[in-house]
Amino acid sequence: MPPSEGRDAPKNIGGSDGASKEATKPAFR
């Protein structure tokens, strides 16, 4: 998936995978 979509995925998924990606992008939060 595109980088921009990958950033939106965490809040949309709200799952363990989303949390993992969110932890990798603290600036996004």
PDBQT receptor file of N, H, CA, C and O in Angstrom, charges set to zero:
ATOM      1  N   MET A   1       0.842  -1.199   0.000  1.00  0.00    +0.000 N 
ATOM      2  CA  MET A   1       0.000   0.000   0.000  1.00  0.00    +0.000 C 
ATOM      3  C   MET A   1       0.877   1.250   0.000  1.00  0.00    +0.000 C 
ATOM      4  O   MET A   1       2.011   1.196   0.476  1.00  0.00    +0.000 OA
ATOM      5  N   PRO A   2       0.384   2.370  -0.520  1.00  0.00    +0.000 N 
ATOM      6  CA  PRO A   2       1.138   3.625  -0.563  1.00  0.00    +0.000 C 
ATOM      7  C   PRO A   2       1.494   4.114   0.839  1.00  0.00    +0.000 C 
ATOM      8  O   PRO A   2       0.780   3.801   1.792  1.00  0.00    +0.000 OA
ATOM      9  N   PRO A   3       2.579   4.872   0.989  1.00  0.00    +0.000 N 
ATOM     10  CA  PRO A   3       3.004   5.392   2.297  1.00  0.00    +0.000 C 
ATOM     11  C   PRO A   3       1.899   6.195   2.981  1.00  0.00    +0.000 C 
ATOM     12  O   PRO A   3       1.673   6.050   4.183  1.00  0.00    +0.000 OA
ATOM     13  N   SER A   4       1.212   7.044   2.210  1.00  0.00    +0.000 N 
ATOM     14  H   SER A   4       1.396   7.161   1.234  1.00  0.00    +0.000 HD
ATOM     15  CA  SER A   4       0.164   7.884   2.794  1.00  0.00    +0.000 C 
ATOM     16  C   SER A   4      -0.963   7.016   3.346  1.00  0.00    +0.000 C 
ATOM     17  O   SER A   4      -1.525   7.305   4.402  1.00  0.00    +0.000 OA
ATOM     18  N   GLU A   5      -1.287   5.942   2.611  1.00  0.00    +0.000 N 
ATOM     19  H   GLU A   5      -0.831   5.708   1.753  1.00  0.00    +0.000 HD
ATOM     20  CA  GLU A   5      -2.354   5.055   3.074  1.00  0.00    +0.000 C 
ATOM     21  C   GLU A   5      -1.893   4.284   4.312  1.00  0.00    +0.000 C 
ATOM     22  O   GLU A   5      -2.681   3.986   5.210  1.00  0.00    +0.000 OA
ATOM     23  N   GLY A   6      -0.608   3.974   4.336  1.00  0.00    +0.000 N 
ATOM     24  H   GLY A   6       0.033   4.216   3.607  1.00  0.00    +0.000 HD
ATOM     25  CA  GLY A   6      -0.058   3.261   5.485  1.00  0.00    +0.000 C 
ATOM     26  C   GLY A   6      -0.154   4.099   6.751  1.00  0.00    +0.000 C 
ATOM     27  O   GLY A   6      -0.319   3.564   7.848  1.00  0.00    +0.000 OA
ATOM     28  N   ARG A   7      -0.051   5.417   6.595  1.00  0.00    +0.000 N 
ATOM     29  H   ARG A   7       0.082   5.851   5.704  1.00  0.00    +0.000 HD
ATOM     30  CA  ARG A   7      -0.151   6.296   7.760  1.00  0.00    +0.000 C 
ATOM     31  C   ARG A   7      -1.598   6.381   8.239  1.00  0.00    +0.000 C 
ATOM     32  O   ARG A   7      -1.854   6.504   9.437  1.00  0.00    +0.000 OA
ATOM     33  N   ASP A   8      -2.541   6.315   7.304  1.00  0.00    +0.000 N 
ATOM     34  H   ASP A   8      -2.333   6.215   6.331  1.00  0.00    +0.000 HD
ATOM     35  CA  ASP A   8      -3.955   6.403   7.681  1.00  0.00    +0.000 C 
ATOM     36  C   ASP A   8      -4.471   5.075   8.231  1.00  0.00    +0.000 C 
ATOM     37  O   ASP A   8      -5.443   5.037   8.986  1.00  0.00    +0.000 OA
ATOM     38  N   ALA A   9      -3.811   3.998   7.845  1.00  0.00    +0.000 N 
ATOM     39  H   ALA A   9      -3.021   4.029   7.232  1.00  0.00    +0.000 HD
ATOM     40  CA  ALA A   9      -4.271   2.671   8.253  1.00  0.00    +0.000 C 
ATOM     41  C   ALA A   9      -4.379   2.501   9.781  1.00  0.00    +0.000 C 
ATOM     42  O   ALA A   9      -5.387   1.977  10.257  1.00  0.00    +0.000 OA
ATOM     43  N   PRO A  10      -3.368   2.930  10.563  1.00  0.00    +0.000 N 
ATOM     44  CA  PRO A  10      -3.393   2.714  12.019  1.00  0.00    +0.000 C 
ATOM     45  C   PRO A  10      -4.696   3.153  12.680  1.00  0.00    +0.000 C 
ATOM     46  O   PRO A  10      -5.300   2.372  13.416  1.00  0.00    +0.000 OA
ATOM     47  N   LYS A  11      -5.140   4.375  12.438  1.00  0.00    +0.000 N 
ATOM     48  H   LYS A  11      -4.650   5.010  11.840  1.00  0.00    +0.000 HD
ATOM     49  CA  LYS A  11      -6.361   4.858  13.101  1.00  0.00    +0.000 C 
ATOM     50  C   LYS A  11      -7.603   4.186  12.534  1.00  0.00    +0.000 C 
ATOM     51  O   LYS A  11      -8.615   4.063  13.224  1.00  0.00    +0.000 OA
ATOM     52  N   ASN A  12      -7.530   3.747  11.266  1.00  0.00    +0.000 N 
ATOM     53  H   ASN A  12      -6.708   3.847  10.705  1.00  0.00    +0.000 HD
ATOM     54  CA  ASN A  12      -8.673   3.064  10.656  1.00  0.00    +0.000 C 
ATOM     55  C   ASN A  12      -8.792   1.626  11.170  1.00  0.00    +0.000 C 
ATOM     56  O   ASN A  12      -9.890   1.137  11.433  1.00  0.00    +0.000 OA
ATOM     57  N   ILE A  13      -7.647   0.963  11.307  1.00  0.00    +0.000 N 
ATOM     58  H   ILE A  13      -6.754   1.361  11.094  1.00  0.00    +0.000 HD
ATOM     59  CA  ILE A  13      -7.651  -0.429  11.764  1.00  0.00    +0.000 C 
ATOM     60  C   ILE A  13      -7.901  -0.487  13.278  1.00  0.00    +0.000 C 
ATOM     61  O   ILE A  13      -8.802  -1.186  13.742  1.00  0.00    +0.000 OA
ATOM     62  N   GLY A  14      -7.088   0.259  14.038  1.00  0.00    +0.000 N 
ATOM     63  H   GLY A  14      -6.356   0.827  13.662  1.00  0.00    +0.000 HD
ATOM     64  CA  GLY A  14      -7.232   0.253  15.494  1.00  0.00    +0.000 C 
ATOM     65  C   GLY A  14      -6.857  -1.097  16.084  1.00  0.00    +0.000 C 
ATOM     66  O   GLY A  14      -7.216  -1.399  17.222  1.00  0.00    +0.000 OA
ATOM     67  N   GLY A  15      -6.134  -1.916  15.316  1.00  0.00    +0.000 N 
ATOM     68  H   GLY A  15      -5.842  -1.672  14.391  1.00  0.00    +0.000 HD
ATOM     69  CA  GLY A  15      -5.752  -3.246  15.794  1.00  0.00    +0.000 C 
ATOM     70  C   GLY A  15      -4.290  -3.296  16.207  1.00  0.00    +0.000 C 
ATOM     71  O   GLY A  15      -3.626  -2.264  16.294  1.00  0.00    +0.000 OA
ATOM     72  N   SER A  16      -3.791  -4.504  16.461  1.00  0.00    +0.000 N 
ATOM     73  H   SER A  16      -4.331  -5.343  16.390  1.00  0.00    +0.000 HD
ATOM     74  CA  SER A  16      -2.404  -4.650  16.885  1.00  0.00    +0.000 C 
ATOM     75  C   SER A  16      -1.464  -4.183  15.780  1.00  0.00    +0.000 C 
ATOM     76  O   SER A  16      -0.434  -3.568  16.054  1.00  0.00    +0.000 OA
ATOM     77  N   ASP A  17      -1.819  -4.477  14.531  1.00  0.00    +0.000 N 
ATOM     78  H   ASP A  17      -2.656  -4.977  14.308  1.00  0.00    +0.000 HD
ATOM     79  CA  ASP A  17      -0.989  -4.062  13.402  1.00  0.00    +0.000 C 
ATOM     80  C   ASP A  17      -0.969  -2.537  13.309  1.00  0.00    +0.000 C 
ATOM     81  O   ASP A  17       0.070  -1.936  13.035  1.00  0.00    +0.000 OA
ATOM     82  N   GLY A  18      -2.106  -1.932  13.535  1.00  0.00    +0.000 N 
ATOM     83  H   GLY A  18      -2.949  -2.420  13.758  1.00  0.00    +0.000 HD
ATOM     84  CA  GLY A  18      -2.192  -0.474  13.492  1.00  0.00    +0.000 C 
ATOM     85  C   GLY A  18      -1.345   0.152  14.589  1.00  0.00    +0.000 C 
ATOM     86  O   GLY A  18      -0.660   1.148  14.355  1.00  0.00    +0.000 OA
ATOM     87  N   ALA A  19      -1.387  -0.425  15.782  1.00  0.00    +0.000 N 
ATOM     88  H   ALA A  19      -1.943  -1.234  15.972  1.00  0.00    +0.000 HD
ATOM     89  CA  ALA A  19      -0.615   0.100  16.904  1.00  0.00    +0.000 C 
ATOM     90  C   ALA A  19       0.877  -0.011  16.613  1.00  0.00    +0.000 C 
ATOM     91  O   ALA A  19       1.659   0.871  16.970  1.00  0.00    +0.000 OA
ATOM     92  N   SER A  20       1.262  -1.110  15.959  1.00  0.00    +0.000 N 
ATOM     93  H   SER A  20       0.627  -1.827  15.670  1.00  0.00    +0.000 HD
ATOM     94  CA  SER A  20       2.667  -1.327  15.628  1.00  0.00    +0.000 C 
ATOM     95  C   SER A  20       3.155  -0.263  14.655  1.00  0.00    +0.000 C 
ATOM     96  O   SER A  20       4.255   0.269  14.808  1.00  0.00    +0.000 OA
ATOM     97  N   LYS A  21       2.329   0.047  13.646  1.00  0.00    +0.000 N 
ATOM     98  H   LYS A  21       1.436  -0.386  13.521  1.00  0.00    +0.000 HD
ATOM     99  CA  LYS A  21       2.716   1.059  12.664  1.00  0.00    +0.000 C 
ATOM    100  C   LYS A  21       2.720   2.442  13.312  1.00  0.00    +0.000 C 
ATOM    101  O   LYS A  21       3.565   3.279  12.995  1.00  0.00    +0.000 OA
ATOM    102  N   GLU A  22       1.779   2.676  14.215  1.00  0.00    +0.000 N 
ATOM    103  H   GLU A  22       1.093   1.996  14.473  1.00  0.00    +0.000 HD
ATOM    104  CA  GLU A  22       1.691   3.976  14.866  1.00  0.00    +0.000 C 
ATOM    105  C   GLU A  22       2.924   4.210  15.737  1.00  0.00    +0.000 C 
ATOM    106  O   GLU A  22       3.421   5.332  15.840  1.00  0.00    +0.000 OA
ATOM    107  N   ALA A  23       3.406   3.144  16.357  1.00  0.00    +0.000 N 
ATOM    108  H   ALA A  23       3.003   2.233  16.273  1.00  0.00    +0.000 HD
ATOM    109  CA  ALA A  23       4.600   3.250  17.193  1.00  0.00    +0.000 C 
ATOM    110  C   ALA A  23       5.822   3.583  16.340  1.00  0.00    +0.000 C 
ATOM    111  O   ALA A  23       6.772   4.206  16.813  1.00  0.00    +0.000 OA
ATOM    112  N   THR A  24       5.784   3.162  15.085  1.00  0.00    +0.000 N 
ATOM    113  H   THR A  24       5.012   2.656  14.700  1.00  0.00    +0.000 HD
ATOM    114  CA  THR A  24       6.900   3.443  14.180  1.00  0.00    +0.000 C 
ATOM    115  C   THR A  24       6.841   4.882  13.684  1.00  0.00    +0.000 C 
ATOM    116  O   THR A  24       7.857   5.435  13.264  1.00  0.00    +0.000 OA
ATOM    117  N   LYS A  25       5.650   5.495  13.731  1.00  0.00    +0.000 N 
ATOM    118  H   LYS A  25       4.824   5.045  14.072  1.00  0.00    +0.000 HD
ATOM    119  CA  LYS A  25       5.506   6.877  13.266  1.00  0.00    +0.000 C 
ATOM    120  C   LYS A  25       4.954   7.758  14.386  1.00  0.00    +0.000 C 
ATOM    121  O   LYS A  25       3.792   8.159  14.330  1.00  0.00    +0.000 OA
ATOM    122  N   PRO A  26       5.760   8.066  15.402  1.00  0.00    +0.000 N 
ATOM    123  CA  PRO A  26       5.295   8.897  16.522  1.00  0.00    +0.000 C 
ATOM    124  C   PRO A  26       4.918  10.304  16.072  1.00  0.00    +0.000 C 
ATOM    125  O   PRO A  26       4.062  10.948  16.678  1.00  0.00    +0.000 OA
ATOM    126  N   ALA A  27       5.563  10.777  15.002  1.00  0.00    +0.000 N 
ATOM    127  H   ALA A  27       6.259  10.254  14.509  1.00  0.00    +0.000 HD
ATOM    128  CA  ALA A  27       5.293  12.129  14.510  1.00  0.00    +0.000 C 
ATOM    129  C   ALA A  27       3.873  12.230  13.952  1.00  0.00    +0.000 C 
ATOM    130  O   ALA A  27       3.247  13.288  14.013  1.00  0.00    +0.000 OA
ATOM    131  N   PHE A  28       3.372  11.113  13.406  1.00  0.00    +0.000 N 
ATOM    132  H   PHE A  28       3.881  10.254  13.356  1.00  0.00    +0.000 HD
ATOM    133  CA  PHE A  28       2.018  11.109  12.833  1.00  0.00    +0.000 C 
ATOM    134  C   PHE A  28       0.988  11.388  13.919  1.00  0.00    +0.000 C 
ATOM    135  O   PHE A  28      -0.067  11.967  13.657  1.00  0.00    +0.000 OA
ATOM    136  N   ARG A  29       1.304  10.972  15.136  1.00  0.00    +0.000 N 
ATOM    137  H   ARG A  29       2.161  10.502  15.349  1.00  0.00    +0.000 HD
ATOM    138  CA  ARG A  29       0.400  11.173  16.250  1.00  0.00    +0.000 C 
ATOM    139  C   ARG A  29       0.631  12.559  16.823  1.00  0.00    +0.000 C 
ATOM    140  O   ARG A  29      -0.032  12.949  17.784  1.00  0.00    +0.000 OA
TER     141      ARG A  29
